[in-house]
Amino acid sequence: IKQLHTRIDSVLQEQSVLSIRDLAVGGNDLVQDAGIPKGPIMGIVLDYLLETVIDDPSQNSREHLLRIAREFHSTYITRD
């Protein structure tokens, strides 16, 4: 049990991203700063951001995630 507590403490100290709420951006940021509408599309973008940050936690900064969101949205969602 002591090893489990040590491991849990380690994860908490790393500020790991475990859910969309842990991202450095939220839905309001995506609407206001990235022009992404609320609704299912926003959910897709947030899921993508979460996967990105889970793979590489160093990417969890507001400006970086907004840039990724804009690129993902324009490339995969609003392709013409």
SVG drawing of the C-alpha trace seen along z (x, -y; Angstrom):
<svg xmlns="http://www.w3.org/2000/svg" viewBox="-24 -36 31 38">
<polyline fill="none" stroke="black" stroke-width="0.4" points="0.0,0.0 2.9,-2.4 4.1,-1.9 0.7,-2.7 0.5,-5.9 4.0,-6.9 2.9,-6.3 -0.3,-8.3 1.6,-11.2 4.1,-11.1 1.3,-11.3 -0.4,-14.2 2.8,-16.1 3.4,-15.8 0.1,-17.6 -0.9,-14.9 -3.8,-15.5 -6.4,-12.9 -9.5,-14.6 -10.7,-17.4 -11.1,-19.6 -7.3,-19.3 -6.5,-21.0 -5.1,-24.5 -8.0,-25.6 -11.8,-25.1 -14.8,-25.4 -15.0,-29.2 -11.4,-29.6 -12.1,-27.6 -15.2,-29.8 -13.6,-33.1 -10.0,-32.6 -10.2,-29.9 -13.6,-30.5 -14.7,-26.9 -18.5,-26.6 -20.1,-24.9 -21.6,-21.5 -20.3,-18.2 -17.5,-19.8 -16.1,-21.3 -16.2,-17.9 -14.2,-16.4 -11.6,-19.2 -11.4,-18.8 -11.0,-15.1 -8.2,-15.6 -6.5,-18.1 -6.8,-15.7 -5.2,-12.8 -2.4,-15.2 -1.6,-16.2 -1.9,-12.7 0.8,-11.7 2.9,-14.7 2.0,-16.7 4.5,-19.5 2.0,-20.6 -0.6,-21.6 -0.2,-25.4 -3.0,-27.7 -1.4,-29.3 -0.1,-26.0 -3.4,-24.2 -5.3,-27.1 -2.9,-26.8 -3.4,-23.0 -7.2,-23.5 -7.2,-26.0 -5.1,-23.8 -7.1,-20.6 -10.4,-22.4 -9.3,-24.0 -7.7,-20.8 -10.0,-18.1 -13.4,-19.7 -13.9,-22.6 -12.1,-21.2 -13.5,-22.6"/>
</svg>
